[in-house]
Amino acid sequence: MSHDFTGKVVLITGGTKGIGAGIARAFLEAGATVIVCARKEPAVPIRTWLSGTEHPWRTAQFVQADVRDPSDVTRLMAGLTRLDVLVNNAGGSPPAPVHGTSPRLHARVIELNLVAPLLVSQAAYPLLAASRGSIVMIGSISGSRPSPGTAAYGAAKAGLHHLAACLAAEWAPAVRVNTVVVGLAQTEGAAEHYPPGVTDAIPAGRLARPEDVAGACLWLAAPGYVTGAEILLHGGGETPAWRATEVRDTSGGDDDRGA
């Protein structure tokens, strides 16, 4: 399925790396004017090549902003005269067990993953309402099941999912709001974050890729009826440990009996 966002303006928070950069490239390829924001400018601009066009290189505009800071959010929005799509992608958390870690660390995690999307959405509402636009929240499976070691992150993502549902109801029909609930994902830090063999627990057999998330964002951002929805993009979820053990026992049963 192809989407045409020619003439549309798309803002992606945290759009300079990983999933955010993948989403930015997908909207560039669809013809949109794309703005990405982050605290630090990327070493390499976010761009894509469109063959057969007068200007084949399409590059995302970068705006420095910390979306946890209300003054930065105000400045970010002041530079826009039109906005059709907002993707609240900025987020994440380092490993942070609750016991023995700084309360301020957990507060900052919640600010980034829940408060910041609220601030940006609130500031973007007038422009989005004028264009009958949409918001896509990048959620996480950590907000739908226990998230040991990143409890504040999981709680914030659960709040983000509910925030999206609330805004969808509050702002309809002027602005549509949906969530992509992402499972284990292939990003720059995946190798450090996930243990070896983690894909064995995913029915689809691999991690979600940035382009998988981008495809869901394009569909949700396109004009339509869908609002207040959560799209589960997790490759079938995570196989329970008891089931994985059962499969291993079954597959090895004949060899064991023959030993």
For each residue, the residues with C-beta under 8 A, 3 or more apart:
1: 219
2: 30
3: 30 218 219 221 222
4: 30 31
5: 8 10 27 30 31 32 84 85 218 221 222
6: 30 31 32
7: 31
8: 5 31 32 33 84 85
9: 32 33 35 80 82 83 84 85
10: 5 24 27 32 33 34 35 83 84 85 86 87 221
11: 34 35 36 37 76 80 83 85 86 87 124
12: 15 20 23 24 27 34 35 36 37 60 87 89
13: 20 36 37 38 67 86 87 88 89 90 116 117 120
14: 17 18 20 36 37 38 67 89 90 91
15: 12 20 21 23 24 34 35 36 37 38 46 60 87 89
16: 20 21 36 38 40 41 42 46 62
17: 14 20 21 38 42 187 188
18: 14 21 22 185 187 188 210
19: 22 23 89 138 182 185 187 210 213 214
20: 12 13 14 15 16 17 23 24 36 38 87 89 90 138
21: 15 16 17 18 24 25 36 42 46 210
22: 18 19 25 26 209 210 211 213 214
23: 12 15 19 20 26 27 87 89 138 210 213 214 217
24: 10 12 15 20 21 27 28 34 36 46 60
25: 21 22 28 29 46 47 48 214
26: 22 23 29 30 211 214 215 217 218
27: 5 10 12 23 24 30 32 34 85 214 217 218 221
28: 24 25 31 32 34 46 47 48 50 58 59 60
29: 25 26 48 50 58
30: 2 3 4 5 6 26 27 218
31: 4 5 6 7 8 28
32: 5 6 8 9 10 27 28 84 85
33: 8 9 10 61
34: 10 11 12 15 24 27 28 46 58 60 61
35: 9 10 11 12 15 60 61 62 63 80
36: 11 12 13 14 15 16 20 21 24 46 60 61 62 63
37: 11 12 13 14 15 62 63 64 65 67 76 90
38: 13 14 15 16 17 20 41 42 62 64 65 90
39: 64 65 66
40: 16 64
41: 16 38 62 64
42: 16 17 21 38 45 46 62
43:
44:
45: 42 59 60 62
46: 15 16 21 24 25 28 34 36 42 59 60 62
47: 25 28 57 58 59 60
48: 25 28 29 57 58
49: 56 57 58
50: 28 29 53 56 57 58
51: 56
52: 56
53: 50 56
54:
55: 58
56: 49 50 51 52 53
57: 47 48 49 50
58: 28 29 34 47 48 49 50 55
59: 28 45 46 47
60: 12 15 24 28 34 35 36 45 46 47
61: 33 34 35 36
62: 16 35 36 37 38 41 42 45 46
63: 35 36 37 76 79
64: 37 38 39 40 41
65: 37 38 39 69 72 73 75 76
66: 39 69 72
67: 13 14 37 72 73 76 90 112 116 117 119 120
68: 72 108 111 112 115 116 119
69: 65 66 72 73
70: 73 74 119
71: 74 75
72: 65 66 67 68 69 75 76
73: 65 67 69 70 76 77 116 119 120 123
74: 70 71 77 78 123
75: 65 71 72 78 79
76: 11 37 63 65 67 72 73 79 80 120 123
77: 73 74 80 123 124 127
78: 74 75
79: 63 75 76
80: 9 11 35 76 77 83 127
81: 127
82: 9 127 130 131
83: 9 10 11 80 86 124 127 128 131 133
84: 5 8 9 10 32 128 131 133 134 221
85: 5 8 9 10 11 27 32 133 134 135 136 221
86: 10 11 13 83 120 121 124 128 133 134 135 136
87: 10 11 12 13 15 20 23 135 136 138 217 221
88: 13 116 117 120 121 135 136 137 138 160
89: 12 13 14 15 19 20 23 138
90: 13 14 20 37 38 67 112 116 117
91: 14 112 113 116 138 140 153 156 157
92: 112 113 153
93: 96 109 112 113 150 152 153
94: 105
95: 149 150
96: 93 101 105 106 109 149 150 151 152 153
97: 100 101 148 149 151
98: 101 106 151 152
99:
100: 97
101: 96 97 98 105 106
102: 105 106
103: 106 107
104: 107 108
105: 94 96 101 102 108 109 152
106: 96 98 101 102 103 109 110 151 152
107: 103 104 110 111
108: 68 104 105 111 112
109: 93 96 105 106 112 113 150 152 153 156
110: 106 107 113 114 115 152 155 156 159
111: 68 107 108 114 115 116
112: 67 68 90 91 92 93 108 109 115 116 156
113: 91 92 93 109 110 116 117 153 156 157 160
114: 110 111 117 118 156 157 159 160 163
115: 68 110 111 112 118 119
116: 13 67 68 73 88 90 91 111 112 113 119 120
117: 13 67 88 90 113 114 120 121 137 160 163
118: 114 115 121 122 163
119: 67 68 70 73 115 116 122 123
120: 13 67 73 76 86 88 116 117 123 124
121: 86 88 117 118 124 125 135 163 167 177
122: 118 119 125
123: 73 74 76 77 119 120
124: 11 77 83 86 120 121 127 128 135
125: 121 122 128 129 171 175
126: 129 130
127: 77 80 81 82 83 124 130 131 133
128: 83 84 86 124 125 131 132 133 134 135 174 175
129: 125 126 132 133 171 174 175
130: 82 126 127
131: 82 83 84 127 128
132: 128 129 174 175 223
133: 83 84 85 86 127 128 129 175 176
134: 84 85 86 128 175 176 177 178 220 221 227
135: 85 86 87 88 121 124 128 164 167 175 176 177 178
136: 85 86 87 88 178 179 180 217 220 221
137: 88 117 160 161 163 164 177 178 179 180
138: 19 20 23 87 88 89 91 179 180 182 213 217
139: 143 157 160 161 164 179 180 181 182 230
140: 91 143 144 153 154 157 181 182
141: 144 145 181 182 183 184 232 234 237 238
142: 145 147 150 153 154 157
143: 139 140 147 154 155 156 157 158 159 160 161 181
144: 140 141 157 158 161 181
145: 141 142 154 238
146: 154
147: 142 143 150 151 153 154 155 157
148: 97 151
149: 95 96 97
150: 93 95 96 109 142 147 153 154
151: 96 97 98 106 147 148 154 155
152: 93 96 98 105 106 109 110 155 156
153: 91 92 93 96 109 113 140 142 147 150 156 157
154: 140 142 143 145 146 147 150 151 157 158
155: 110 143 147 151 152 158 159
156: 91 109 110 112 113 114 143 152 153 159 160
157: 91 113 114 139 140 142 143 144 147 153 154 160 161
158: 143 144 154 155 161 162
159: 110 114 143 155 156 162 163
160: 88 113 114 117 137 139 143 156 157 163 164 179
161: 137 139 143 144 157 158 164 165 179 181 230
162: 158 159 165 166
163: 114 117 118 121 137 159 160 166 167
164: 135 137 139 160 161 167 168 177 178 179 228 230
165: 161 162 168 169 177 179 228 230
166: 162 163 169 170
167: 121 135 163 164 170 171 175 177
168: 164 165 171 172 176 177 178 227 228
169: 165 166 172 228
170: 166 167
171: 125 129 167 168 174 175 177
172: 168 169 175 176 227 228
173:
174: 128 129 132 171
175: 125 128 129 132 133 134 135 167 171 172
176: 133 134 135 168 172 220 224 226 227
177: 121 134 135 137 164 165 167 168 171 227 228
178: 134 135 136 137 164 168 220 226 227 228 229 230 231
179: 136 137 138 139 160 161 164 165 229 230 231
180: 136 137 138 139 213 216 217 220 230 231 233
181: 139 140 141 143 144 161 230 231 232 233 234
182: 19 138 139 140 141 185 208 213 233 234
183: 141 202 207 208 232 233 234 235 237 238
184: 141 190 194 198 199 202 207 208 234 235 238
185: 18 19 182 190 207 208 209 210 213
186: 190 206 207 208 209 210
187: 17 18 19 190 210
188: 17 18
189: 192 193
190: 184 185 186 187 193 194 207
191: 194
192: 189
193: 189 190
194: 184 190 191 198 207
195: 198
196:
197: 200
198: 184 194 195 201 202 207
199: 184 202 205 206 207
200: 197 239 244
201: 198 238 239 244
202: 183 184 198 199 205 206 207 234 235 236 237 238 239
203: 235 236 237 239
204: 235 236
205: 199 202 235
206: 186 199 202 209 235
207: 183 184 185 186 190 194 198 199 202 235
208: 182 183 184 185 186 212 213 233 234 235
209: 22 185 186 206 212 213
210: 18 19 21 22 23 185 186 187 213 214
211: 22 26 214 215
212: 208 209 215 216 233
213: 19 22 23 138 180 182 185 208 209 210 216 217 233
214: 19 22 23 25 26 27 210 211 217 218
215: 26 211 212 218 219
216: 180 212 213 219 220 231 233
217: 23 26 27 87 136 138 180 213 214 220 221
218: 3 5 26 27 30 214 215 221 222
219: 1 3 215 216 222
220: 134 136 176 178 180 216 217 226 229 231
221: 3 5 10 27 84 85 87 134 136 217 218
222: 3 5 218 219
223: 132
224: 176
225:
226: 176 178 220 229
227: 134 168 172 176 177 178
228: 164 165 168 169 172 177 178
229: 178 179 220 226
230: 139 161 164 165 178 179 180 181
231: 178 179 180 181 216 220
232: 141 181 183 237
233: 180 181 182 183 208 212 213 216
234: 141 181 182 183 184 202 208 237 238
235: 183 184 202 203 204 205 206 207 208
236: 202 203 204
237: 141 183 202 203 232 234
238: 141 145 183 184 201 202 234
239: 200 201 202 203 243 244
240: 243 244
241: 244 245
242: 245 246
243: 239 240 246 247
244: 200 201 239 240 241 247 248
245: 241 242 248 249
246: 242 243 249 250
247: 243 244 250 251
248: 244 245 251 252
249: 245 246 252 253
250: 246 247 253
251: 247 248
252: 248 249 255 256
253: 249 250 256 257
254: 257 258
255: 252 258 259
256: 252 253 259
257: 253 254
258: 254 255
259: 255 256
